[in-house]
């Protein structure tokens, strides 16, 4: 007599043995299910690793829930709103003093231009930033060396990164207390003392190598246009750490007009208040994912791709689960008698459900082992595509995520077959009177339609995204970026840039050389609304962007002058300015050439109008823009003759190192700068190809299995048809027509949905491709061809089989 404790163990062993025999007996179905589920799980794991990395960017601060960036929405003359993270340098201190809800407030001034740190005979380029004394109390940047209490309190005291410390002194611990020389070509150059080494969190989105005290920035900029004691200067990022219990939404509403009120009070007769924007809060850790604004509100950004690929992972897994459901229900006839006998001898439906659900769970976890091996093989390539350094880190969260994903996959894939198989009536089964019900057939067909609809959607997405990427790469930008390199004017170049450029112009292979303060991908030297012109209205505000460039830069970029002239050494152009056509339109100027405007207090004469060119990314149309003539800029640009790149770069490097001894020659092609603007889109395009391919492969695996089972089920019919003279072609059509019909229904379902979703995605670009009927035709042709090939492979096998063997078996 078996005890109560022994019965479950024996039953479990029996179920396990039966399941294993079932797997061996149905080898084809088992292999197809394993392949489908393993591929789907591998896809889901890769996407999980990427999504997990993305959503954790900038979430390194222990006070993350209370840490906010103060943002500003400023009005443009055309009714649009310009959103910026830059605020007044006085704002942090003022908020802390005036508002009790603020625990700490921090000012941060980033500098996009690297300087040179010198220690002994070592010269290393480093990216600087200026931060107020409470920076380490707000952000969780642990100190490797030094004291947080003394950090950023002394004007000559700086913090450096561990990587920089190791490069200069061998270890991070030895850096504290050492003196270094800083050369930035401006008022901040000089001797400094290292008071500590900060540890840069690996998931921080923005990097810098050296932290200077913000008080130093304030002191050095006094009396200049960057003077932070002036409430009209917006050049600083402001962050606040709210006290516990403070409602961030209410506080954001409270400070909405804070700077307007300050300016109105301090500058009673000034026009500044007309150009001042409204403040609002954005959680610091949200800035990476929600980095695009429209109408003053967050309007997507990287979060769209996180959502997109999360959905892709879900859909690919669903396709794999659908395969399992379809193959299990299609082969249910073999299990009908087994179910009937088990029910007659007393097996309850709940036990049968548990048994068949257990089979799918065992298959799911077996697939997980295969999926992990696939992930390990694909991870290096996946990292190359995504530009990340992802790895399979065995920790509690990762193991939990794997278990949950696999468990849900097992439940979904096994739920319908378990309920379906356990619902057979034993009497009808044993009498052989049970035939598939209409509902079961329609469910199976619906699942096939769903599978291929997802595949169609992914194929069209690939075509549209690829088309947009191609447009980005081939669109006429209004300037020529081909074969142009740029590098920083560091070291001796700062004081001898004119001599340096004149020398390299003489080199074989160099077409032209000049300098510019900024670049064409969105880094500008000047910007704002502080420009006045003849006839400007009292309430008329226009947000301008501007670049400083030396003689010859316009010619190198091949900017098209529509009226007037370009900068020329034949004229004294230090007080000249050139506007683009959009700026002239926004200012409503007639016959603009020769007129005088005021740029932040300086009188400038308009000498020319340049045709609009694309500045920054194609998410926004070209706005009002101006060019100023200025020497000694931050970057040197060199155009190289096509076909001589290797030799010319070698000559440039040799001359640079002679001129700037001890500094490496680090250059970038303008093409690479431009492509970097659309790195996310290019990665999405590349990943979409692979995921669409996986979805099709998994769908075809299921279709292959279904055709095989259909052929086996209709083996007797096929045998009779062949004996009575049916051709191979007619039998292939007999087996194929129903499945091709399902694929066509999937196309009809997916095409309108894909058009709507992708049309909305394209609206985010100022310039975008049109979704054409040709894209739909290509997607339809691909899916039908692949499905037809899959069906025919199995149908031909059935049609070529010996009919005598089929009839004898029956």
CORNORTA-V796776 format. One record per backbone hydrogen bond with DSSP energy under -1.0 kcal/mol. CO is the residue of the C=O (numbers start at 1). NH is the residue of the N-H. E is the energy in kcal/mol with one decimal. If there is no record, write none. Layout:
co = [CO & CO]
nh = [NH & NH]
e = [E & E]
This chain:
co = [3 & 6 & 7 & 8 & 9 & 10 & 11 & 12 & 13 & 14 & 15 & 16 & 17 & 18 & 19 & 20 & 21 & 22 & 26 & 27 & 28 & 29 & 30 & 31 & 32 & 33 & 34 & 35 & 36 & 37 & 38 & 39 & 40 & 41 & 42 & 43 & 44 & 45 & 46 & 47 & 48 & 49 & 50 & 51 & 54 & 56 & 61 & 63 & 66 & 67 & 68 & 69 & 71 & 72 & 73 & 74 & 76 & 80 & 82 & 84 & 87 & 87 & 88 & 90 & 91 & 92 & 93 & 94 & 95 & 99 & 101 & 104 & 106 & 107 & 108 & 109 & 115 & 116 & 117 & 118 & 119 & 122 & 124 & 126 & 127 & 127 & 128 & 129 & 130 & 131 & 132 & 134 & 135 & 139 & 142 & 145 & 150 & 154 & 156 & 158 & 159 & 160 & 161 & 162 & 163 & 164 & 165 & 166 & 172 & 175 & 178 & 180 & 181 & 182 & 183 & 186 & 190 & 192 & 193 & 194 & 196 & 197 & 201 & 203 & 209 & 210 & 211 & 212 & 213 & 214 & 215 & 216 & 217 & 221 & 224 & 227 & 230 & 236 & 237 & 238 & 239 & 240 & 241 & 241 & 243 & 247 & 248 & 249 & 250 & 251 & 255 & 256 & 257 & 258 & 259 & 260 & 261 & 262 & 263 & 267 & 271 & 272 & 278 & 280 & 282 & 283 & 284 & 286 & 289 & 292 & 294 & 297 & 300 & 301 & 302 & 303 & 304 & 305 & 306 & 307 & 308 & 309 & 310 & 311 & 312 & 313 & 314 & 315 & 316 & 317 & 318 & 319 & 320 & 321 & 322 & 323 & 324 & 325 & 326 & 327 & 329 & 331 & 332 & 335 & 336 & 337 & 338 & 339 & 340 & 341 & 342 & 343 & 348 & 349 & 350 & 351 & 352 & 353 & 354 & 355 & 356 & 357 & 358 & 359 & 360 & 361 & 362 & 363 & 364 & 365 & 366 & 367 & 368 & 369 & 370 & 371 & 372 & 373 & 374 & 375 & 378 & 379 & 380 & 381 & 382 & 383 & 391 & 393 & 395 & 396 & 397 & 398 & 399 & 400 & 401 & 402 & 403 & 404 & 405 & 406 & 407 & 408 & 409 & 410 & 411 & 414 & 415 & 416 & 417 & 418 & 421 & 425 & 426 & 427 & 428 & 429 & 437 & 438 & 439 & 440 & 441 & 442 & 443 & 444 & 445 & 446 & 447 & 448 & 449 & 450 & 451 & 452 & 453 & 454 & 455 & 456 & 457 & 458 & 459 & 460 & 461 & 462 & 463 & 464 & 465 & 466 & 467 & 468 & 469 & 470 & 471 & 477 & 481 & 483 & 484 & 485 & 486 & 487 & 488 & 490 & 491 & 492 & 496 & 497 & 498 & 499 & 500 & 501 & 503 & 504 & 507 & 509 & 512 & 514 & 515 & 516 & 516 & 520 & 523 & 526 & 528 & 529 & 530 & 532 & 533 & 537 & 544 & 545 & 546 & 546 & 547 & 548 & 549 & 550 & 552 & 553 & 554 & 557 & 560 & 563 & 568 & 571 & 573 & 575 & 577 & 578 & 579 & 580 & 581 & 582 & 583 & 584 & 592 & 595 & 597 & 598 & 599 & 602 & 604 & 605 & 606 & 607 & 608 & 609 & 609 & 610 & 617 & 618 & 618 & 624 & 625 & 626 & 627 & 628 & 634 & 635 & 636 & 637 & 638 & 639 & 639 & 641 & 644 & 645 & 646 & 647 & 648 & 649 & 650 & 651 & 652 & 653 & 654 & 655 & 656 & 660 & 664 & 668 & 669 & 670 & 671 & 672 & 675 & 676 & 678 & 679 & 680 & 681 & 682 & 683 & 684 & 685 & 686 & 687 & 688 & 689 & 690 & 691 & 692 & 693 & 694 & 695 & 696 & 697 & 698 & 699 & 700 & 701 & 702 & 703 & 704 & 705 & 706 & 707 & 708 & 709 & 710 & 712 & 714 & 715 & 716 & 717 & 718 & 719 & 720 & 721 & 722 & 727 & 728 & 729 & 730 & 731 & 732 & 733 & 736 & 737 & 738 & 739 & 740 & 741 & 742 & 743 & 744 & 745 & 746 & 747 & 750 & 751 & 752 & 753 & 754 & 755 & 756 & 757 & 758 & 759 & 761 & 762 & 772 & 773 & 774 & 775 & 776 & 777 & 778 & 779 & 780 & 781 & 782 & 783 & 784 & 785 & 786 & 787 & 788 & 789 & 790 & 791 & 792 & 793 & 794 & 795 & 796 & 802 & 803 & 804 & 805 & 806]
nh = [7 & 10 & 11 & 12 & 13 & 14 & 15 & 16 & 17 & 18 & 19 & 20 & 21 & 22 & 23 & 24 & 25 & 26 & 30 & 31 & 32 & 33 & 34 & 35 & 36 & 37 & 38 & 39 & 40 & 41 & 42 & 43 & 44 & 45 & 46 & 47 & 48 & 49 & 50 & 51 & 52 & 53 & 54 & 55 & 57 & 59 & 64 & 66 & 242 & 284 & 240 & 282 & 280 & 84 & 278 & 82 & 79 & 76 & 74 & 72 & 235 & 236 & 91 & 94 & 95 & 96 & 97 & 98 & 99 & 102 & 243 & 241 & 239 & 132 & 237 & 130 & 126 & 183 & 124 & 181 & 122 & 119 & 117 & 115 & 209 & 210 & 111 & 212 & 109 & 214 & 135 & 138 & 139 & 141 & 199 & 197 & 153 & 157 & 193 & 195 & 211 & 198 & 165 & 166 & 167 & 168 & 169 & 170 & 175 & 178 & 194 & 192 & 118 & 190 & 116 & 189 & 182 & 180 & 158 & 177 & 160 & 144 & 204 & 58 & 161 & 129 & 159 & 131 & 217 & 218 & 219 & 220 & 221 & 224 & 227 & 230 & 233 & 87 & 108 & 70 & 106 & 68 & 103 & 104 & 246 & 251 & 252 & 253 & 254 & 255 & 258 & 279 & 261 & 262 & 263 & 264 & 265 & 266 & 267 & 270 & 274 & 275 & 73 & 71 & 69 & 286 & 287 & 290 & 303 & 299 & 297 & 294 & 292 & 304 & 306 & 307 & 308 & 309 & 310 & 311 & 312 & 313 & 314 & 315 & 316 & 317 & 318 & 319 & 320 & 321 & 322 & 323 & 324 & 325 & 326 & 327 & 328 & 329 & 330 & 331 & 332 & 334 & 335 & 339 & 340 & 341 & 342 & 343 & 344 & 345 & 347 & 346 & 352 & 353 & 354 & 355 & 356 & 357 & 358 & 359 & 360 & 361 & 362 & 363 & 364 & 365 & 366 & 367 & 368 & 369 & 370 & 371 & 372 & 373 & 374 & 375 & 376 & 377 & 378 & 379 & 382 & 383 & 384 & 385 & 386 & 387 & 393 & 395 & 399 & 400 & 401 & 402 & 403 & 404 & 405 & 406 & 407 & 408 & 409 & 410 & 411 & 412 & 413 & 414 & 415 & 418 & 419 & 420 & 421 & 422 & 424 & 429 & 430 & 431 & 433 & 432 & 441 & 442 & 443 & 444 & 445 & 446 & 447 & 448 & 449 & 450 & 451 & 452 & 453 & 454 & 455 & 456 & 457 & 458 & 459 & 460 & 461 & 462 & 463 & 464 & 465 & 466 & 467 & 468 & 469 & 470 & 471 & 472 & 473 & 474 & 475 & 614 & 484 & 640 & 670 & 638 & 668 & 636 & 490 & 493 & 494 & 496 & 500 & 501 & 502 & 503 & 504 & 505 & 506 & 507 & 510 & 641 & 639 & 637 & 550 & 518 & 635 & 616 & 519 & 546 & 544 & 531 & 600 & 598 & 536 & 540 & 528 & 626 & 525 & 526 & 628 & 517 & 630 & 553 & 556 & 557 & 559 & 480 & 611 & 609 & 571 & 573 & 576 & 605 & 607 & 627 & 610 & 584 & 585 & 586 & 587 & 589 & 595 & 606 & 604 & 532 & 602 & 599 & 597 & 577 & 594 & 565 & 579 & 562 & 563 & 581 & 620 & 766 & 767 & 545 & 580 & 547 & 578 & 549 & 489 & 516 & 487 & 514 & 485 & 511 & 512 & 644 & 648 & 649 & 650 & 651 & 652 & 653 & 654 & 655 & 656 & 657 & 658 & 659 & 660 & 663 & 666 & 486 & 673 & 674 & 675 & 676 & 678 & 679 & 682 & 683 & 684 & 685 & 686 & 687 & 688 & 689 & 690 & 691 & 692 & 693 & 694 & 695 & 696 & 697 & 698 & 699 & 700 & 701 & 702 & 703 & 704 & 705 & 706 & 707 & 708 & 709 & 710 & 711 & 712 & 713 & 714 & 715 & 718 & 719 & 720 & 721 & 722 & 723 & 724 & 726 & 725 & 731 & 732 & 733 & 734 & 735 & 736 & 737 & 740 & 741 & 742 & 743 & 744 & 745 & 746 & 747 & 748 & 749 & 750 & 751 & 754 & 755 & 756 & 757 & 758 & 759 & 760 & 761 & 762 & 763 & 764 & 765 & 776 & 777 & 778 & 779 & 780 & 781 & 782 & 783 & 784 & 785 & 786 & 787 & 788 & 789 & 790 & 791 & 792 & 793 & 794 & 795 & 796 & 797 & 798 & 799 & 800 & 806 & 807 & 808 & 809 & 810]
e = [-1.6 & -2.6 & -2.7 & -2.6 & -2.3 & -2.3 & -2.7 & -2.5 & -2.6 & -2.6 & -2.6 & -2.4 & -2.3 & -2.2 & -2.3 & -2.0 & -2.5 & -2.2 & -2.5 & -2.8 & -2.5 & -2.6 & -2.7 & -2.7 & -2.5 & -2.9 & -2.6 & -2.1 & -2.5 & -2.8 & -2.5 & -2.3 & -2.3 & -2.7 & -2.3 & -2.2 & -2.5 & -2.4 & -1.9 & -3.2 & -2.8 & -1.7 & -2.4 & -2.7 & -1.3 & -1.7 & -1.4 & -1.9 & -2.3 & -2.0 & -2.6 & -2.2 & -1.9 & -2.5 & -2.5 & -3.5 & -1.5 & -2.7 & -3.1 & -2.5 & -1.2 & -2.3 & -1.2 & -2.2 & -2.9 & -2.1 & -1.9 & -2.4 & -2.4 & -1.4 & -2.8 & -3.1 & -2.5 & -1.8 & -3.0 & -2.7 & -2.5 & -2.3 & -2.7 & -2.4 & -1.9 & -2.0 & -3.1 & -2.9 & -2.8 & -1.9 & -1.4 & -3.1 & -2.9 & -1.9 & -2.0 & -1.4 & -2.9 & -1.9 & -3.0 & -2.0 & -1.3 & -1.7 & -3.2 & -2.6 & -3.0 & -1.7 & -2.2 & -2.7 & -2.0 & -2.0 & -3.2 & -1.8 & -1.1 & -2.2 & -3.0 & -2.5 & -2.6 & -2.3 & -2.5 & -1.5 & -3.3 & -2.5 & -2.5 & -3.7 & -1.6 & -3.7 & -1.6 & -3.3 & -1.8 & -1.4 & -2.1 & -2.7 & -1.2 & -2.4 & -2.2 & -2.6 & -1.9 & -2.3 & -1.8 & -1.1 & -1.6 & -3.9 & -2.6 & -3.0 & -3.1 & -2.5 & -2.5 & -1.5 & -1.9 & -2.2 & -2.6 & -1.9 & -1.8 & -1.8 & -1.7 & -2.2 & -2.3 & -1.8 & -2.7 & -2.6 & -1.8 & -2.6 & -2.9 & -1.7 & -1.4 & -1.1 & -2.8 & -3.1 & -3.3 & -1.8 & -1.4 & -2.9 & -2.4 & -4.0 & -1.1 & -2.6 & -1.8 & -1.4 & -1.6 & -2.5 & -2.5 & -2.5 & -1.6 & -2.2 & -2.1 & -2.3 & -2.0 & -3.0 & -2.8 & -2.1 & -2.4 & -2.6 & -1.9 & -2.6 & -2.8 & -2.0 & -1.7 & -2.4 & -3.1 & -2.9 & -2.4 & -2.7 & -2.4 & -1.5 & -1.3 & -1.1 & -1.3 & -2.5 & -2.7 & -2.9 & -2.2 & -2.3 & -2.1 & -2.1 & -2.8 & -1.3 & -2.0 & -2.8 & -2.2 & -2.3 & -2.6 & -2.6 & -2.0 & -1.6 & -1.7 & -2.1 & -2.7 & -2.3 & -2.4 & -2.4 & -1.8 & -2.3 & -1.6 & -1.3 & -1.4 & -3.0 & -2.5 & -1.3 & -2.1 & -2.6 & -2.2 & -1.6 & -2.3 & -2.3 & -2.6 & -2.6 & -1.7 & -2.0 & -2.5 & -1.8 & -1.5 & -1.3 & -2.6 & -2.5 & -2.4 & -2.6 & -2.6 & -2.7 & -2.7 & -2.6 & -2.8 & -2.7 & -2.2 & -2.6 & -2.5 & -2.9 & -2.6 & -1.8 & -1.7 & -2.0 & -2.3 & -2.8 & -3.1 & -2.1 & -1.1 & -2.0 & -2.5 & -1.5 & -2.3 & -1.1 & -1.7 & -2.3 & -2.4 & -2.1 & -2.3 & -2.8 & -2.2 & -1.7 & -2.4 & -2.4 & -2.3 & -2.3 & -2.2 & -1.9 & -1.7 & -2.6 & -2.4 & -2.4 & -2.2 & -2.5 & -2.2 & -2.3 & -2.1 & -2.6 & -2.8 & -2.5 & -1.9 & -2.3 & -2.5 & -2.4 & -2.1 & -2.4 & -1.8 & -1.5 & -2.2 & -3.4 & -1.1 & -3.0 & -2.8 & -2.6 & -1.9 & -3.3 & -1.7 & -2.0 & -1.4 & -1.1 & -2.1 & -2.8 & -2.0 & -1.7 & -2.1 & -1.6 & -1.0 & -1.1 & -1.6 & -3.3 & -2.5 & -2.9 & -2.5 & -1.1 & -1.5 & -2.1 & -2.7 & -2.7 & -3.4 & -1.6 & -2.5 & -2.6 & -1.9 & -1.3 & -2.3 & -1.9 & -1.1 & -1.9 & -2.5 & -3.0 & -2.1 & -1.8 & -2.0 & -2.2 & -2.1 & -2.9 & -3.4 & -3.2 & -1.6 & -1.4 & -1.7 & -2.5 & -2.1 & -3.0 & -2.5 & -1.8 & -2.1 & -2.2 & -2.2 & -1.6 & -2.3 & -3.0 & -3.1 & -2.2 & -1.8 & -3.0 & -3.0 & -2.3 & -3.2 & -2.1 & -1.5 & -2.1 & -1.5 & -1.3 & -1.0 & -2.5 & -1.1 & -1.4 & -2.2 & -1.8 & -2.2 & -2.7 & -2.6 & -2.2 & -1.8 & -2.3 & -2.6 & -2.9 & -1.2 & -2.0 & -2.7 & -2.7 & -1.6 & -1.9 & -2.6 & -2.6 & -2.1 & -2.5 & -2.9 & -2.4 & -1.5 & -2.4 & -3.6 & -1.9 & -1.0 & -2.1 & -1.7 & -2.3 & -2.5 & -1.9 & -1.1 & -1.3 & -2.6 & -2.4 & -2.5 & -2.5 & -2.3 & -3.1 & -2.6 & -1.4 & -1.4 & -2.7 & -2.6 & -2.1 & -2.4 & -2.5 & -2.2 & -2.5 & -2.8 & -2.4 & -2.7 & -2.0 & -1.9 & -2.4 & -3.0 & -2.1 & -2.5 & -2.5 & -1.9 & -2.4 & -2.5 & -2.7 & -2.2 & -2.6 & -1.9 & -1.3 & -2.8 & -2.4 & -2.5 & -2.5 & -2.2 & -2.2 & -2.1 & -3.2 & -1.4 & -1.6 & -2.3 & -2.5 & -2.0 & -2.1 & -1.8 & -2.3 & -2.6 & -2.0 & -1.4 & -1.9 & -2.2 & -2.0 & -2.1 & -2.0 & -2.4 & -1.7 & -2.6 & -2.4 & -3.0 & -2.3 & -2.1 & -2.4 & -2.6 & -1.8 & -1.7 & -1.7 & -2.3 & -1.1 & -1.4 & -2.0 & -1.0 & -2.4 & -2.5 & -2.3 & -2.6 & -2.7 & -2.5 & -2.4 & -2.6 & -2.3 & -2.5 & -2.7 & -2.8 & -2.3 & -2.2 & -2.6 & -2.9 & -2.0 & -1.1 & -2.8 & -3.1 & -1.0 & -1.9 & -2.8 & -2.2 & -1.3 & -2.5 & -2.6 & -2.0 & -1.5]
